[in-house]
Amino acid sequence: MQNKTKRVPFGWKFASLFTILLLIVAACSSDEPSNTPKVISGVTVFRDNCMNCHGADGNLGMNGAKRLPESTLTLEERIQVVTEGRNNVMPAFKTLLSEQKIKAAVEYTMQLSDRK
Ligand code: HEC
């Protein structure tokens, strides 16, 4: 009789411990996505800095902007154009965006080309 009454509370203690553990694990795994905003999103950089002239799909061609999906430039050449600007119409972004952001935006323009 004494044994039985002791066992029940122990069982419950383990059950609640297990539940708390599960909650901690759940809380930790839901924390993971908070790391993702640190990754630079090429789409976001492009949308914020390039879309006015080039358009969401790179085809707008505002003020003589090149149609990016038709561009034959390599990644390195595009980084050069975006960093230094060209013909006073394509702005230089070296003072506006970090190297990583320029690269992310240019990588996004490479994807636009692949899609054509
Ligand atoms: C003020 C308008 C404007 C903005 C903003 C702009 N561009 Fe341009 N871009 C142009 C124009 C105009 C050209 C064509 C330049 C020329 O005469 O060669 C061009 C050319 C380019 C080229 C060269 C394409 C080729 O094949 O020759 C790339 C790559 C490019 N832009 C990428 C970007 C990226 C990436 C951004 C954002 C970080 C951006 N541009 C923002 C106007 C703009």
Backbone and ligand atoms as CSV (ligand in chain L), in Angstrom:
chain,resi,resn,atom,element,x,y,z
A,1,MET,N,N,0.838,-1.212,0.000
A,1,MET,CA,C,0.000,0.000,0.000
A,1,MET,C,C,0.874,1.265,0.000
A,2,GLN,N,N,1.853,1.265,0.910
A,2,GLN,CA,C,2.746,2.430,0.947
A,2,GLN,C,C,3.523,2.596,-0.369
A,3,ASN,N,N,3.976,1.437,-0.878
A,3,ASN,CA,C,4.707,1.445,-2.137
A,3,ASN,C,C,3.924,2.128,-3.254
A,4,LYS,N,N,2.659,1.724,-3.351
A,4,LYS,CA,C,1.804,2.239,-4.426
A,4,LYS,C,C,1.678,3.761,-4.355
A,5,THR,N,N,1.416,4.287,-3.125
A,5,THR,CA,C,1.212,5.735,-3.004
A,5,THR,C,C,2.495,6.491,-3.313
A,6,LYS,N,N,3.654,5.856,-3.079
A,6,LYS,CA,C,4.913,6.537,-3.413
A,6,LYS,C,C,5.137,6.578,-4.927
A,7,ARG,N,N,4.783,5.473,-5.583
A,7,ARG,CA,C,5.074,5.359,-7.009
A,7,ARG,C,C,4.303,6.368,-7.866
A,8,VAL,N,N,3.052,6.585,-7.459
A,8,VAL,CA,C,2.234,7.479,-8.299
A,8,VAL,C,C,2.826,8.889,-8.389
A,9,PRO,N,N,3.140,9.526,-7.264
A,9,PRO,CA,C,3.727,10.870,-7.373
A,9,PRO,C,C,5.014,10.875,-8.183
A,10,PHE,N,N,5.844,9.817,-8.039
A,10,PHE,CA,C,7.081,9.770,-8.832
A,10,PHE,C,C,6.805,9.766,-10.325
A,11,GLY,N,N,5.819,8.967,-10.688
A,11,GLY,CA,C,5.444,8.893,-12.103
A,11,GLY,C,C,5.045,10.266,-12.622
A,12,TRP,N,N,4.287,10.971,-11.845
A,12,TRP,CA,C,3.840,12.308,-12.264
A,12,TRP,C,C,4.993,13.282,-12.360
A,13,LYS,N,N,5.959,13.103,-11.423
A,13,LYS,CA,C,7.111,14.006,-11.474
A,13,LYS,C,C,7.867,13.832,-12.792
A,14,PHE,N,N,8.041,12.550,-13.178
A,14,PHE,CA,C,8.753,12.305,-14.432
A,14,PHE,C,C,7.978,12.834,-15.621
A,15,ALA,N,N,6.653,12.651,-15.539
A,15,ALA,CA,C,5.813,13.118,-16.645
A,15,ALA,C,C,5.941,14.634,-16.812
A,16,SER,N,N,5.931,15.360,-15.670
A,16,SER,CA,C,5.999,16.820,-15.807
A,16,SER,C,C,7.393,17.265,-16.212
A,17,LEU,N,N,8.423,16.535,-15.718
A,17,LEU,CA,C,9.787,16.847,-16.145
A,17,LEU,C,C,9.923,16.695,-17.652
A,18,PHE,N,N,9.345,15.587,-18.137
A,18,PHE,CA,C,9.404,15.295,-19.566
A,18,PHE,C,C,8.709,16.400,-20.370
A,19,THR,N,N,7.561,16.838,-19.838
A,19,THR,CA,C,6.812,17.909,-20.517
A,19,THR,C,C,7.636,19.195,-20.575
A,20,ILE,N,N,8.295,19.513,-19.436
A,20,ILE,CA,C,9.110,20.728,-19.399
A,20,ILE,C,C,10.250,20.631,-20.409
A,21,LEU,N,N,10.874,19.443,-20.465
A,21,LEU,CA,C,11.949,19.217,-21.432
A,21,LEU,C,C,11.458,19.451,-22.858
A,22,LEU,N,N,10.286,18.870,-23.149
A,22,LEU,CA,C,9.709,19.029,-24.487
A,22,LEU,C,C,9.489,20.501,-24.811
A,23,LEU,N,N,8.983,21.247,-23.814
A,23,LEU,CA,C,8.726,22.672,-24.018
A,23,LEU,C,C,10.020,23.417,-24.307
A,24,ILE,N,N,11.089,23.037,-23.555
A,24,ILE,CA,C,12.383,23.702,-23.769
A,24,ILE,C,C,12.891,23.423,-25.177
A,25,VAL,N,N,12.783,22.147,-25.580
A,25,VAL,CA,C,13.235,21.771,-26.921
A,25,VAL,C,C,12.434,22.541,-27.970
A,26,ALA,N,N,11.111,22.618,-27.760
A,26,ALA,CA,C,10.251,23.321,-28.708
A,26,ALA,C,C,10.634,24.797,-28.772
A,27,ALA,N,N,10.892,25.389,-27.596
A,27,ALA,CA,C,11.248,26.810,-27.549
A,27,ALA,C,C,12.567,27.041,-28.276
A,28,CYS,N,N,13.521,26.130,-28.099
A,28,CYS,CA,C,14.820,26.285,-28.745
A,28,CYS,C,C,14.701,26.188,-30.252
A,29,SER,N,N,13.928,25.225,-30.728
A,29,SER,CA,C,13.867,25.047,-32.176
A,29,SER,C,C,13.090,26.187,-32.831
A,30,SER,N,N,12.143,26.789,-32.102
A,30,SER,CA,C,11.427,27.913,-32.702
A,30,SER,C,C,12.282,29.174,-32.672
A,31,ASP,N,N,13.403,29.135,-31.929
A,31,ASP,CA,C,14.331,30.268,-31.908
A,31,ASP,C,C,15.186,30.324,-33.174
A,32,GLU,N,N,15.384,29.172,-33.795
A,32,GLU,CA,C,16.301,29.094,-34.930
A,32,GLU,C,C,16.022,30.086,-36.062
A,33,PRO,N,N,14.745,30.239,-36.486
A,33,PRO,CA,C,14.501,31.160,-37.606
A,33,PRO,C,C,14.949,32.582,-37.329
A,34,SER,N,N,15.149,32.975,-36.057
A,34,SER,CA,C,15.570,34.344,-35.771
A,34,SER,C,C,16.984,34.606,-36.281
A,35,ASN,N,N,17.709,33.550,-36.653
A,35,ASN,CA,C,19.040,33.745,-37.230
A,35,ASN,C,C,18.970,34.151,-38.703
A,36,THR,N,N,17.891,33.792,-39.381
A,36,THR,CA,C,17.838,33.975,-40.830
A,36,THR,C,C,17.898,35.430,-41.304
A,37,PRO,N,N,17.309,36.410,-40.579
A,37,PRO,CA,C,17.408,37.781,-41.103
A,37,PRO,C,C,18.841,38.268,-41.253
A,38,LYS,N,N,19.804,37.644,-40.582
A,38,LYS,CA,C,21.205,38.048,-40.719
A,38,LYS,C,C,21.742,37.722,-42.103
A,39,VAL,N,N,21.164,36.710,-42.735
A,39,VAL,CA,C,21.582,36.351,-44.089
A,39,VAL,C,C,21.067,37.427,-45.032
A,40,ILE,N,N,21.962,37.981,-45.859
A,40,ILE,CA,C,21.558,39.056,-46.755
A,40,ILE,C,C,20.722,38.481,-47.893
A,41,SER,N,N,19.559,39.056,-48.088
A,41,SER,CA,C,18.675,38.577,-49.129
A,41,SER,C,C,18.857,39.422,-50.387
A,42,GLY,N,N,19.308,38.782,-51.472
A,42,GLY,CA,C,19.524,39.487,-52.738
A,42,GLY,C,C,18.245,40.118,-53.255
A,43,VAL,N,N,17.137,39.404,-53.079
A,43,VAL,CA,C,15.845,39.931,-53.562
A,43,VAL,C,C,15.523,41.244,-52.860
A,44,THR,N,N,15.749,41.266,-51.533
A,44,THR,CA,C,15.427,42.461,-50.758
A,44,THR,C,C,16.309,43.632,-51.172
A,45,VAL,N,N,17.612,43.377,-51.297
A,45,VAL,CA,C,18.526,44.441,-51.703
A,45,VAL,C,C,18.128,44.954,-53.086
A,46,PHE,N,N,17.809,44.029,-53.979
A,46,PHE,CA,C,17.416,44.409,-55.340
A,46,PHE,C,C,16.146,45.246,-55.315
A,47,ARG,N,N,15.167,44.770,-54.545
A,47,ARG,CA,C,13.880,45.467,-54.474
A,47,ARG,C,C,14.074,46.887,-53.945
A,48,ASP,N,N,14.947,47.035,-52.921
A,48,ASP,CA,C,15.134,48.338,-52.286
A,48,ASP,C,C,15.982,49.295,-53.125
A,49,ASN,N,N,16.905,48.760,-53.945
A,49,ASN,CA,C,17.881,49.644,-54.578
A,49,ASN,C,C,17.890,49.635,-56.097
A,50,CYS,N,N,17.329,48.644,-56.718
A,50,CYS,CA,C,17.506,48.489,-58.159
A,50,CYS,C,C,16.190,48.505,-58.921
A,51,MET,N,N,15.105,48.181,-58.217
A,51,MET,CA,C,13.836,47.946,-58.880
A,51,MET,C,C,13.298,49.189,-59.583
A,52,ASN,N,N,13.544,50.381,-59.023
A,52,ASN,CA,C,13.024,51.611,-59.628
A,52,ASN,C,C,13.435,51.744,-61.084
A,53,CYS,N,N,14.645,51.336,-61.395
A,53,CYS,CA,C,15.131,51.477,-62.766
A,53,CYS,C,C,15.029,50.166,-63.529
A,54,HIS,N,N,15.327,49.070,-62.867
A,54,HIS,CA,C,15.411,47.790,-63.579
A,54,HIS,C,C,14.124,46.974,-63.528
A,55,GLY,N,N,13.235,47.301,-62.585
A,55,GLY,CA,C,11.991,46.544,-62.468
A,55,GLY,C,C,12.177,45.268,-61.669
A,56,ALA,N,N,11.070,44.751,-61.143
A,56,ALA,CA,C,11.124,43.570,-60.273
A,56,ALA,C,C,11.745,42.379,-60.992
A,57,ASP,N,N,11.506,42.267,-62.291
A,57,ASP,CA,C,12.051,41.123,-63.037
A,57,ASP,C,C,13.264,41.529,-63.857
A,58,GLY,N,N,13.769,42.767,-63.630
A,58,GLY,CA,C,14.953,43.237,-64.340
A,58,GLY,C,C,14.671,43.736,-65.742
A,59,ASN,N,N,13.394,43.814,-66.133
A,59,ASN,CA,C,13.041,44.140,-67.516
A,59,ASN,C,C,12.476,45.540,-67.729
A,60,LEU,N,N,12.421,46.342,-66.676
A,60,LEU,CA,C,11.748,47.639,-66.783
A,60,LEU,C,C,12.427,48.572,-67.778
A,61,GLY,N,N,13.763,48.610,-67.730
A,61,GLY,CA,C,14.512,49.416,-68.696
A,61,GLY,C,C,14.289,50.911,-68.557
A,62,MET,N,N,14.032,51.387,-67.346
A,62,MET,CA,C,13.809,52.810,-67.094
A,62,MET,C,C,15.055,53.612,-67.418
A,63,ASN,N,N,14.911,54.755,-68.116
A,63,ASN,CA,C,16.029,55.644,-68.456
A,63,ASN,C,C,17.189,54.887,-69.094
A,64,GLY,N,N,16.889,53.936,-69.930
A,64,GLY,CA,C,17.950,53.225,-70.638
A,64,GLY,C,C,18.628,52.148,-69.818
A,65,ALA,N,N,18.031,51.781,-68.678
A,65,ALA,CA,C,18.613,50.704,-67.873
A,65,ALA,C,C,18.595,49.408,-68.677
A,66,LYS,N,N,19.696,48.681,-68.604
A,66,LYS,CA,C,19.790,47.426,-69.360
A,66,LYS,C,C,18.758,46.424,-68.858
A,67,ARG,N,N,18.247,45.629,-69.763
A,67,ARG,CA,C,17.378,44.526,-69.364
A,67,ARG,C,C,18.270,43.441,-68.777
A,68,LEU,N,N,18.175,43.283,-67.480
A,68,LEU,CA,C,19.121,42.392,-66.796
A,68,LEU,C,C,19.014,40.926,-67.233
A,69,PRO,N,N,17.811,40.406,-67.526
A,69,PRO,CA,C,17.769,39.007,-67.957
A,69,PRO,C,C,18.521,38.778,-69.267
A,70,GLU,N,N,18.738,39.863,-70.053
A,70,GLU,CA,C,19.452,39.715,-71.326
A,70,GLU,C,C,20.924,40.051,-71.190
A,71,SER,N,N,21.336,40.445,-70.004
A,71,SER,CA,C,22.735,40.813,-69.805
A,71,SER,C,C,23.645,39.606,-69.998
A,72,THR,N,N,24.767,39.856,-70.678
A,72,THR,CA,C,25.731,38.780,-70.905
A,72,THR,C,C,26.929,38.916,-69.972
A,73,LEU,N,N,26.863,39.910,-69.079
A,73,LEU,CA,C,27.991,40.133,-68.172
A,73,LEU,C,C,28.108,38.993,-67.155
A,74,THR,N,N,29.349,38.715,-66.756
A,74,THR,CA,C,29.572,37.709,-65.712
A,74,THR,C,C,29.294,38.326,-64.350
A,75,LEU,N,N,29.280,37.473,-63.347
A,75,LEU,CA,C,29.057,37.932,-61.975
A,75,LEU,C,C,30.054,39.035,-61.607
A,76,GLU,N,N,31.344,38.798,-61.912
A,76,GLU,CA,C,32.390,39.758,-61.556
A,76,GLU,C,C,32.184,41.085,-62.285
A,77,GLU,N,N,31.834,41.006,-63.578
A,77,GLU,CA,C,31.636,42.227,-64.353
A,77,GLU,C,C,30.440,43.026,-63.812
A,78,ARG,N,N,29.406,42.314,-63.417
A,78,ARG,CA,C,28.225,43.007,-62.880
A,78,ARG,C,C,28.552,43.678,-61.557
A,79,ILE,N,N,29.323,42.962,-60.721
A,79,ILE,CA,C,29.720,43.550,-59.439
A,79,ILE,C,C,30.484,44.851,-59.702
A,80,GLN,N,N,31.351,44.810,-60.716
A,80,GLN,CA,C,32.131,45.989,-61.095
A,80,GLN,C,C,31.198,47.132,-61.501
A,81,VAL,N,N,30.224,46.855,-62.369
A,81,VAL,CA,C,29.284,47.886,-62.839
A,81,VAL,C,C,28.497,48.469,-61.669
A,82,VAL,N,N,28.006,47.595,-60.791
A,82,VAL,CA,C,27.176,48.051,-59.682
A,82,VAL,C,C,28.017,48.835,-58.664
A,83,THR,N,N,29.256,48.387,-58.446
A,83,THR,CA,C,30.118,49.052,-57.473
A,83,THR,C,C,30.558,50.428,-57.966
A,84,GLU,N,N,31.020,50.485,-59.220
A,84,GLU,CA,C,31.598,51.724,-59.749
A,84,GLU,C,C,30.593,52.556,-60.540
A,85,GLY,N,N,29.477,51.979,-60.939
A,85,GLY,CA,C,28.516,52.684,-61.776
A,85,GLY,C,C,28.976,52.687,-63.230
A,86,ARG,N,N,28.123,53.205,-64.137
A,86,ARG,CA,C,28.529,53.243,-65.547
A,86,ARG,C,C,27.803,54.357,-66.297
A,87,ASN,N,N,28.540,55.065,-67.131
A,87,ASN,CA,C,27.992,56.106,-68.019
A,87,ASN,C,C,27.140,57.146,-67.292
A,88,ASN,N,N,27.381,57.341,-66.016
A,88,ASN,CA,C,26.613,58.313,-65.229
A,88,ASN,C,C,25.117,58.031,-65.182
A,89,VAL,N,N,24.688,56.878,-65.666
A,89,VAL,CA,C,23.265,56.558,-65.592
A,89,VAL,C,C,23.006,55.404,-64.633
A,90,MET,N,N,23.925,54.459,-64.619
A,90,MET,CA,C,23.861,53.381,-63.637
A,90,MET,C,C,24.651,53.870,-62.431
A,91,PRO,N,N,23.963,54.109,-61.292
A,91,PRO,CA,C,24.648,54.706,-60.144
A,91,PRO,C,C,25.719,53.782,-59.550
A,92,ALA,N,N,26.749,54.371,-58.959
A,92,ALA,CA,C,27.750,53.602,-58.226
A,92,ALA,C,C,27.213,53.327,-56.830
A,93,PHE,N,N,27.277,52.051,-56.445
A,93,PHE,CA,C,26.703,51.701,-55.147
A,93,PHE,C,C,27.744,51.519,-54.054
A,94,LYS,N,N,29.016,51.787,-54.371
A,94,LYS,CA,C,30.065,51.497,-53.380
A,94,LYS,C,C,29.909,52.288,-52.095
A,95,THR,N,N,29.334,53.489,-52.197
A,95,THR,CA,C,29.155,54.270,-50.973
A,95,THR,C,C,27.786,54.022,-50.334
A,96,LEU,N,N,26.937,53.293,-51.033
A,96,LEU,CA,C,25.563,53.081,-50.550
A,96,LEU,C,C,25.356,51.702,-49.941
A,97,LEU,N,N,26.020,50.698,-50.517
A,97,LEU,CA,C,25.793,49.322,-50.075
A,97,LEU,C,C,27.120,48.646,-49.736
A,98,SER,N,N,27.046,47.703,-48.794
A,98,SER,CA,C,28.245,46.929,-48.467
A,98,SER,C,C,28.565,45.987,-49.632
A,99,GLU,N,N,29.821,45.528,-49.686
A,99,GLU,CA,C,30.234,44.564,-50.712
A,99,GLU,C,C,29.309,43.358,-50.749
A,100,GLN,N,N,28.946,42.883,-49.539
A,100,GLN,CA,C,28.095,41.690,-49.450
A,100,GLN,C,C,26.724,41.942,-50.051
A,101,LYS,N,N,26.197,43.152,-49.817
A,101,LYS,CA,C,24.868,43.469,-50.348
A,101,LYS,C,C,24.908,43.608,-51.862
A,102,ILE,N,N,25.971,44.217,-52.372
A,102,ILE,CA,C,26.116,44.349,-53.824
A,102,ILE,C,C,26.181,42.957,-54.444
A,103,LYS,N,N,26.993,42.088,-53.824
A,103,LYS,CA,C,27.137,40.737,-54.351
A,103,LYS,C,C,25.792,39.998,-54.318
A,104,ALA,N,N,25.052,40.167,-53.220
A,104,ALA,CA,C,23.759,39.486,-53.095
A,104,ALA,C,C,22.793,39.953,-54.184
A,105,ALA,N,N,22.761,41.268,-54.416
A,105,ALA,CA,C,21.861,41.809,-55.436
A,105,ALA,C,C,22.266,41.313,-56.821
A,106,VAL,N,N,23.594,41.292,-57.082
A,106,VAL,CA,C,24.076,40.849,-58.386
A,106,VAL,C,C,23.784,39.360,-58.587
A,107,GLU,N,N,23.958,38.587,-57.529
A,107,GLU,CA,C,23.634,37.158,-57.642
A,107,GLU,C,C,22.160,36.983,-57.997
A,108,TYR,N,N,21.340,37.862,-57.461
A,108,TYR,CA,C,19.915,37.806,-57.807
A,108,TYR,C,C,19.716,38.107,-59.293
A,109,THR,N,N,20.479,39.087,-59.826
A,109,THR,CA,C,20.332,39.399,-61.256
A,109,THR,C,C,20.803,38.239,-62.126
A,110,MET,N,N,21.763,37.444,-61.636
A,110,MET,CA,C,22.218,36.265,-62.387
A,110,MET,C,C,21.067,35.262,-62.504
A,111,GLN,N,N,20.307,35.134,-61.423
A,111,GLN,CA,C,19.142,34.220,-61.453
A,111,GLN,C,C,18.117,34.675,-62.475
A,112,LEU,N,N,17.961,36.005,-62.603
A,112,LEU,CA,C,17.001,36.533,-63.573
A,112,LEU,C,C,17.402,36.084,-64.974
A,113,SER,N,N,18.708,36.107,-65.244
A,113,SER,CA,C,19.193,35.693,-66.563
A,113,SER,C,C,18.908,34.225,-66.807
A,114,ASP,N,N,19.125,33.413,-65.805
A,114,ASP,CA,C,18.921,31.975,-65.962
A,114,ASP,C,C,17.476,31.651,-66.305
A,115,ARG,N,N,16.578,32.529,-65.858
A,115,ARG,CA,C,15.159,32.224,-65.997
A,115,ARG,C,C,14.638,32.468,-67.406
A,116,LYS,N,N,15.376,33.233,-68.206
A,116,LYS,CA,C,14.829,33.600,-69.530
A,116,LYS,C,C,14.791,32.381,-70.430
L,1,HEC,C1,C,18.973,55.187,-61.440
L,1,HEC,C2,C,18.580,53.988,-62.146
L,1,HEC,C3,C,19.321,52.679,-61.817
L,1,HEC,C4,C,19.417,52.060,-60.609
L,1,HEC,C5,C,18.843,52.499,-59.262
L,1,HEC,C6,C,20.159,50.839,-60.842
L,1,HEC,N1,N,20.521,50.753,-62.150
L,1,HEC,FE1,FE,21.585,49.257,-63.015
L,1,HEC,N2,N,21.638,50.279,-64.768
L,1,HEC,C7,C,20.975,51.470,-65.008
L,1,HEC,C8,C,21.280,51.922,-66.363
L,1,HEC,C9,C,20.748,53.179,-67.018
L,1,HEC,C10,C,22.157,50.948,-66.913
L,1,HEC,C11,C,22.806,50.965,-68.293
L,1,HEC,C12,C,24.144,51.664,-68.151
L,1,HEC,C13,C,24.832,51.845,-69.486
L,1,HEC,O1,O,24.618,52.865,-70.140
L,1,HEC,O2,O,25.622,50.962,-69.829
L,1,HEC,C14,C,22.342,49.924,-65.883
L,1,HEC,C15,C,23.131,48.806,-66.035
L,1,HEC,C16,C,23.227,47.788,-65.115
L,1,HEC,C17,C,23.972,46.570,-65.305
L,1,HEC,C18,C,24.790,46.196,-66.536
L,1,HEC,C19,C,23.981,45.285,-67.435
L,1,HEC,C20,C,24.691,45.012,-68.735
L,1,HEC,O3,O,24.513,43.900,-69.245
L,1,HEC,O4,O,25.402,45.874,-69.239
L,1,HEC,C21,C,23.814,45.819,-64.175
L,1,HEC,C22,C,24.383,44.445,-63.910
L,1,HEC,C23,C,22.983,46.588,-63.282
L,1,HEC,N3,N,22.639,47.775,-63.868
L,1,HEC,C24,C,22.603,46.148,-62.037
L,1,HEC,C25,C,21.995,46.949,-61.089
L,1,HEC,C26,C,21.810,46.577,-59.710
L,1,HEC,C27,C,22.180,45.232,-59.115
L,1,HEC,C28,C,21.249,47.640,-59.099
L,1,HEC,C29,C,20.920,47.774,-57.628
L,1,HEC,C30,C,21.995,47.562,-56.689
L,1,HEC,C31,C,21.048,48.673,-60.100
L,1,HEC,N4,N,21.528,48.222,-61.280
L,1,HEC,C32,C,20.452,49.907,-59.858
L,1,HEC,C33,C,20.169,52.154,-64.134
L,1,HEC,C34,C,20.018,51.869,-62.785
